[in-house]
Amino acid sequence: MKKPVFQVEKTCPDSAARTGFLFTRRGVVETPVFMPVGTQATVKALAPEEVAALGARIILANTYHLFLRPGPDLIAELGGLHKFMNWRRAILTDSGGFQVFSLAQFCRIEEEGALFQSHLDGNRYLLTPELSLDIQAKLDADIRMTLDTCLPYPCPYEEAARLTALTLRWEERSKKAWLRNHRGSLLFGIVQGGMYAELRRRCAEEVVALGFDGYALGGLSVGEPRELMLEMIEVTVEKLPTESPRYLMGVGTPEDILEAVWRGVDMFDCVLPTRNARRGTLFTSCGKLAIKQAKFKKDDRPLDPQCSCYTCRNYTRAYLRHLFLAGELLVYRLLTLHNLYFYLRFMEELREAIRGGRLKEFRQNFYAKRKEEDEC
C-alpha cells in the first residue's frame, strides 16, 4: 500500500486554510510552509547550516541554472545535490521552464520542448519534459516539477489556450517518464491557464486526472493586479483535491502568502526575502524598512523590536546602515538572516493561528500593524 504524501491536520472554520504534513524521503514538512530559494545550490549569503538553524525543513533549487553550471552529471558524480551543498533536509527543484522564458537570450516553444540559448555562453539547448526530469533525477531532488509553458501577462485568450493545452501534453509526457525512471521521488503537476478562470478550471481538472503527488499553481504574480491573482488562486484551488498539497509558485510578499493560505494554499517559494535583504529592504512586524535611509544613522534600535533573530539580538539599525552604505559583505549575511527568520517565523505563526482557530483574528491584527514604509 502506497504511503500517504500529505495529511491534513487542521482546517480553519472561517476560510479554506489548513495545516498539514508533507511526507518526503528526508523528513516531514509542516504546512503551510515557505521554501527558501537556493537557486544555484546555495541560499545566497548563508551557509546551509544557518538556513537549517532558522527552521527551514525544505528549500528550492533551480534546474535551469544547475543544468548550465556546474552540470547535473557532475553533481550526480559527487553524490547528488544534498551532498554537494551539504543540505540534509528536503529539496524541491523547479522544472527550469520559467528561467528558460525569462533569462534565455532566445527561446522558441515547440511541441517537443523549449529551444533556448543559454544566457551564460550562447549555446543552444532543447529542454523537453523528459530532459527536465532527467536533470532533476541526477540532482536527486525529493520533489520534482513537470515542465510547463509560462504565459506572459497580458496574454490573449487564444494564445493562453494554446499554451495551456501544450502544458497538459508536456505534463502527460512527464508523468509517463516519471513512472518509467523516477519512482521514489514526488512529482508535482502544474496548473496554468493565464488569467482566465475557465482555462484555469479546465487545466486543473485535467492535471488532477493525470494524477500527481501534489499540484502547483503556475503563472501567477507575473504583473497582474493583485485581486486578479487572488481570484485565479480561488478558482484553481477549488478544483484541486483536498488530500494533496497545493503549491503557489514564486509568491511572494507576507501579505500575498497570508491571502493565499486563507484560500487553501500550502506551499510557497520566493526570492523576495533574500533578494530584498541584499538590496537593503527588510521585512518587519510593522511593514518594510529601507536600511539606507538617513533617519537610521543614529538609530540604536534593532531592525524589529519584536524580532528575536540573531541580527536583531545583536546589531542596531545604525550599524547595519553603516555596513550597507560601506558595501561590507557582512551586511548581506545579517540582513538575509533577519528576512528569512521573519518569513519562517511568520509561517510558524500562521500554523499556530490555524491550529488554534485564530486565523481570522491573526489576519485582522496583521493588517492593523501595517504602517507606511517610512514609519517603521
C-alpha positions in Angstrom: 0.0 0.0 0.0 1.4 3.4 -1.0 2.3 5.7 1.9 0.4 9.0 2.0 2.2 12.0 0.6 0.2 14.6 2.5 -2.1 14.6 5.6 -4.4 17.5 6.5 -4.0 18.2 10.2 -6.4 21.1 11.0 -8.8 23.1 8.9 -9.9 26.7 9.5 -13.6 27.3 10.3 -13.5 30.8 8.7 -11.6 30.0 5.5 -10.1 27.3 3.3 -6.8 27.5 5.3 -5.4 24.3 6.7 -2.3 22.9 8.4 -0.8 19.6 7.3 2.1 17.3 7.0 4.1 16.7 3.7 6.0 13.4 3.8 9.3 13.4 1.9 12.2 11.0 1.8 14.1 13.4 4.0 11.6 14.2 6.7 8.2 15.6 7.4 7.5 19.2 6.4 4.8 21.1 8.3 2.5 23.2 6.2 1.8 26.0 5.3 5.5 26.2 4.5 7.8 28.7 2.9 10.8 27.3 1.0 13.9 29.5 0.9 15.3 29.7 -2.6 18.7 28.2 -3.2 18.9 28.9 -6.9 22.4 27.6 -7.6 22.7 25.2 -4.7 23.0 28.0 -2.2 20.7 30.2 -0.3 22.5 33.4 -1.1 24.7 34.8 1.7 24.0 32.0 4.2 25.6 28.6 4.9 23.2 25.6 4.7 23.6 25.1 8.4 22.4 28.6 9.1 19.3 28.0 6.9 18.6 24.8 8.8 19.1 26.6 12.2 16.4 29.1 11.1 14.0 26.3 11.0 13.8 25.6 7.2 12.8 22.0 6.5 12.8 22.3 2.7 14.5 24.6 0.2 14.1 25.1 -3.6 16.9 24.7 -6.2 16.8 25.6 -9.8 17.0 23.1 -12.6 17.9 25.6 -15.4 20.9 27.1 -13.5 22.3 23.8 -12.3 21.9 22.3 -15.7 24.0 25.1 -17.2 26.5 25.3 -14.3 28.1 23.1 -13.0 26.0 20.4 -14.8 23.8 17.6 -13.5 26.3 14.9 -14.4 29.0 16.4 -12.1 26.5 16.8 -9.3 25.4 13.2 -9.7 29.0 12.0 -9.7 29.6 13.9 -6.4 26.7 12.2 -4.7 23.7 14.4 -5.6 22.6 17.9 -4.7 22.2 17.2 -1.0 25.7 16.0 -0.5 27.1 18.6 -3.0 25.7 21.5 -0.9 25.7 19.8 2.5 21.9 20.1 2.9 20.4 17.1 4.6 16.7 18.1 4.5 14.3 18.1 1.6 14.8 19.8 -1.7 12.3 20.8 -4.3 13.6 21.5 -7.8 11.6 23.5 -10.3 11.5 22.4 -13.9 13.6 25.2 -15.3 10.7 26.4 -17.5 10.3 29.9 -16.0 14.1 30.6 -16.3 14.1 29.5 -19.9 11.4 32.0 -20.8 12.8 34.8 -18.5 16.6 34.5 -18.8 17.4 32.9 -22.1 18.7 35.1 -24.9 16.5 33.2 -27.3 13.6 30.9 -26.7 11.2 29.1 -29.1 8.4 26.9 -27.9 7.9 23.7 -29.9 5.8 20.6 -29.4 8.9 18.7 -28.4 10.1 21.3 -25.8 11.6 24.7 -25.3 14.5 25.5 -27.6 16.6 28.2 -25.9 20.0 29.9 -25.9 22.0 30.0 -22.7 22.4 33.4 -21.1 25.9 32.2 -20.0 27.6 31.2 -23.2 25.1 31.4 -26.0 24.9 27.6 -26.5 21.6 26.2 -27.6 19.6 23.5 -25.9 16.3 21.8 -26.2 14.6 21.4 -22.8 12.0 18.7 -23.0 9.7 17.4 -20.3 11.8 14.2 -20.2 15.1 16.0 -20.0 13.9 18.3 -17.2 13.0 15.2 -15.2 16.3 13.5 -16.0 18.2 16.6 -14.8 16.1 16.6 -11.6 16.8 12.9 -11.1 20.6 13.5 -11.3 20.2 16.2 -8.8 18.3 13.7 -6.7 15.5 16.2 -5.7 12.9 15.0 -3.3 10.1 16.8 -5.1 10.3 17.3 -8.8 8.2 19.5 -11.1 6.8 18.9 -14.5 7.8 21.2 -17.4 5.2 23.8 -18.2 4.9 26.8 -20.6 5.0 30.2 -18.8 2.4 32.6 -20.0 3.1 36.3 -20.2 0.7 38.9 -18.8 -1.3 40.1 -20.5 -1.9 37.1 -22.8 -4.7 36.8 -25.4 -7.2 34.1 -24.8 -6.3 32.1 -27.9 -2.6 32.1 -27.1 -3.3 31.2 -23.4 -5.5 28.3 -24.5 -2.8 27.0 -26.9 0.0 27.2 -24.4 -2.1 25.6 -21.7 -3.0 22.7 -23.9 0.7 22.3 -24.7 1.5 22.3 -21.0 -1.0 19.5 -20.5 0.6 17.4 -23.2 4.0 18.0 -21.6 2.6 17.0 -18.2 1.3 13.8 -19.6 4.8 13.0 -21.0 6.3 14.0 -17.7 4.1 11.5 -15.8 5.0 8.7 -18.2 8.7 9.5 -17.9 8.4 9.6 -14.1 6.7 6.2 -14.0 9.5 4.7 -16.1 12.5 6.1 -14.3 11.8 8.3 -11.3 10.0 6.3 -8.7 10.9 7.2 -5.1 10.7 11.0 -5.5 7.5 13.0 -5.5 6.2 14.6 -8.7 4.0 17.7 -8.8 1.9 18.8 -11.7 1.4 22.5 -12.6 -1.9 24.3 -13.4 -1.6 27.0 -16.0 -4.3 28.9 -17.8 -3.2 32.6 -17.7 -5.7 34.9 -16.1 -8.8 33.1 -17.5 -10.9 31.3 -14.9 -12.3 28.9 -17.5 -8.8 27.8 -18.6 -7.6 27.5 -15.0 -10.5 25.3 -14.0 -10.2 23.1 -17.1 -6.4 22.8 -16.7 -6.8 21.9 -13.0 -9.3 19.2 -13.8 -7.1 17.6 -16.5 -3.9 17.8 -14.4 -5.7 16.2 -11.5 -7.0 13.4 -13.8 -3.3 12.6 -14.7 -2.6 12.0 -11.0 0.3 13.7 -9.3 1.6 13.8 -5.7 0.9 17.5 -5.4 -0.4 20.4 -7.5 1.2 23.7 -8.2 -0.4 27.0 -9.3 1.9 28.4 -12.0 1.9 31.7 -14.0 0.8 33.9 -11.1 2.5 37.1 -9.7 3.7 37.9 -13.2 2.5 41.5 -13.3 -1.3 41.0 -13.0 -3.4 43.1 -10.5 -3.3 41.5 -7.0 -7.1 41.0 -6.9 -6.9 39.1 -10.2 -4.2 36.9 -8.8 -6.3 36.1 -5.7 -9.3 35.3 -8.0 -7.2 32.8 -10.0 -6.0 31.2 -6.8 -9.5 30.7 -5.7 -10.8 29.2 -8.9 -7.8 26.9 -9.1 -7.8 25.6 -5.5 -11.5 24.7 -5.7 -10.6 22.2 -8.4 -7.7 20.6 -6.5 -8.1 17.6 -4.2 -8.1 18.3 -0.5 -5.8 15.3 0.2 -3.0 16.7 -1.9 -0.5 19.6 -1.2 -1.1 22.9 -3.1 1.9 24.9 -4.1 1.8 28.6 -5.3 5.0 29.1 -7.2 7.0 32.3 -6.9 4.8 34.1 -4.3 5.6 36.2 -2.6 5.1 39.0 0.0 3.9 38.2 3.5 0.5 39.8 2.5 0.2 37.6 -0.6 1.2 34.5 1.4 -1.4 35.2 4.1 -4.2 35.7 1.5 -3.2 32.5 -0.4 -3.1 30.5 2.9 -6.6 31.9 3.6 -7.7 30.4 0.3 -6.2 27.0 0.9 -2.6 27.1 -0.4 0.0 25.0 1.5 3.5 25.7 -0.1 5.4 28.8 -1.2 8.7 29.9 -2.5 10.1 33.3 -3.4 13.4 35.2 -3.8 12.0 38.3 -2.1 13.4 37.7 1.4 17.0 37.1 0.2 17.0 39.5 -2.8 15.4 42.3 -0.8 18.0 41.7 2.0 20.8 42.3 -0.5 19.1 45.5 -1.6 18.7 46.7 2.0 15.0 46.2 2.3 13.8 44.4 5.5 10.5 42.8 6.5 9.4 43.7 10.0 6.3 43.3 12.1 5.0 46.7 11.0 6.0 46.5 7.3 9.0 47.1 5.2 12.1 49.1 6.2 14.8 50.5 3.9 18.0 50.4 5.9 19.9 53.0 3.8 17.6 55.9 4.9 19.3 58.8 6.6 17.0 58.7 9.6 18.7 55.4 10.8 22.1 57.0 11.0 21.9 57.2 14.9 19.1 54.7 15.5 20.2 52.3 18.2 17.1 50.1 17.9 17.1 46.6 16.3 15.6 46.2 12.9 12.4 45.0 14.5 12.0 45.3 18.3 9.6 42.3 18.2 12.1 40.0 16.4 14.5 37.6 18.2 16.7 36.7 15.2 20.5 36.8 15.6 20.7 40.1 13.8 18.0 41.9 15.9 19.5 40.5 19.1 23.0 41.8 18.4 23.0 44.8 16.0 21.4 48.2 15.7 19.9 49.9 12.7 22.7 52.4 12.8 25.4 49.8 12.5 23.6 47.9 9.7 23.1 51.1 7.8 26.8 51.8 8.1 27.7 48.3 6.8 25.2 48.6 3.9 26.5 52.0 2.7 30.1 50.9 3.1 29.4 47.8 1.0 30.7 45.5 3.7 29.9 41.8 2.9 28.8 41.1 6.5 25.7 43.1 5.9 24.3 40.7 3.3 24.5 37.8 5.8 23.0 39.8 8.7 20.1 41.2 6.6 19.4 37.8 5.0 19.3 36.1 8.4 16.7 38.6 9.5 14.5 38.4 6.5 14.5 34.6 6.4 13.9 34.4 10.1 10.9 36.7 9.6 9.4 34.6 6.9 9.9 31.3 8.6 8.5 32.7 11.9 5.6 34.2 10.0 4.7 30.7 8.7 5.0 29.2 12.2 2.6 31.9 13.5 0.2 31.1 10.6 0.2 27.4 11.5 -0.3 28.2 15.2 -3.2 30.5 14.4 -4.9 27.9 12.2 -4.4 25.2 14.8 -5.9 27.4 17.5 -8.8 28.6 15.4 -7.5 32.2 15.5 -6.6 32.8 11.8 -9.3 35.4 11.3 -8.1 37.3 14.3 -4.4 36.9 13.2 -5.3 38.2 9.8 -7.0 41.3 11.2 -4.1 42.0 13.6 -1.6 41.5 10.8 -3.1 44.3 8.7 -3.7 46.5 11.7 0.0 46.6 12.4 1.0 47.5 8.8 2.4 51.0 8.5 3.9 53.1 5.8 7.5 52.2 5.0 8.9 55.4 6.4 7.1 54.9 9.8 8.8 51.6 10.7 
